[in-house]
């Protein structure tokens, strides 16, 4: 293996840019879904509000309710996007090797 070429650096920069744009789009998507799901307009979502319209978040409610107050706060949108990405990676890894996930006690 030789030294990294200028092309390698360009590819990494493009990848970071693309990933950043994707994260921004995900956050905007979550903001829209959040606003729509917030039926009482109080700026937070109860488990019931999430269960009615945001099924993936409902399935992972305990992981995204960071302060364990039974409500999901709009200020957590950025961290939720990251958590959902981690959950998706874990799910993909478990699909690839279910036995390993079972041994570690992970779920999809």
N, C-alpha and C positions, 0 to 999 in steps of 0.2 A: 504494500500500500504506500502510495506516495503522499506528497503534501496535498492538502485540499486545494482544489482549483477555484478560480474566481467564480466559475459556474456553480460550484457547491454553495458558496456564500449567497449567490443570487437565488438559488432554489430555496435555501433556508429562509431568506427574507420574504420571498413570495409565499412560502408556507405560513410564516408567522402572520403576514398580512391577511391571507385568506382565513386563517383561524380566528383572527381578531374580528374580521368582518362577520364571520359566522356567529361568533359569540354575541356581537352587537345585534344581529338579526334575531337570535334566540331570545335575548333580553327584551327586545321590542315586541316579539310575539307573546312572551309571558306577560308583559305589561298590558297588552290588549286583552288577553285571556283573564288576567287578574281583574281588570276593570269590569269586564262583562260578568264575571263570577261573583263580584262583590255586591250581592243583591241588596244589602242594607246600606251600602255606601259609607261604611265606617272606616275604610282603609285597611281592614284586615279580613282574612277569610277564615271562617270556622271550618272544621272538618266536614260538616254537612254541606257548606257552600262548595267546597272543593270536590266532594263526592258527586255533586250534581253535574259538574261541568269539566273537571280536570282529572280524569281517571288515573293518569300516570302519577300525578302528584298525590292523589288520594291513596294509591297503593304504597307510596313511600312517605306518607304524612309524618310518621314518627321521626324519620331522618331529616325532614326539612323544618320541623317545629323545633328550632334550635334552642329556644328558651323554655320549652315544654309547658307553654301556657294554653295549649289547645287551639291556638290561632296562628295563622300564617300572616306575616307582616310584609307589606310591599317593599320595605327596605332590604328584605332578604332576597330580592330577585336575582342579583348578581351571584350570590353564593349558591342559590338554588340551581342556576344554570350550570355551575361547576359541579354541583352534587349530582345532577341528572346526567351529566357527561360521565362522571365516575360510575354511576349505577349502570349506565349503558355499557361501559367497558367491562364491568364485572359480569353483567349478563352475557356479553359476547364471550368472555373467557370461560364462563360456566357452560355455555353451549359447546365450546370447543373441548372441554375436559370436565364433564359432569362429576366424575368420580373425585377429582381433586377438590371441587367445590364442596361436595358432601363431606369429605374428610376434614375440611377446614370449617365446616358449619356455615358456609355461605349459601345464600339463596339468590334466585334470579328475580 
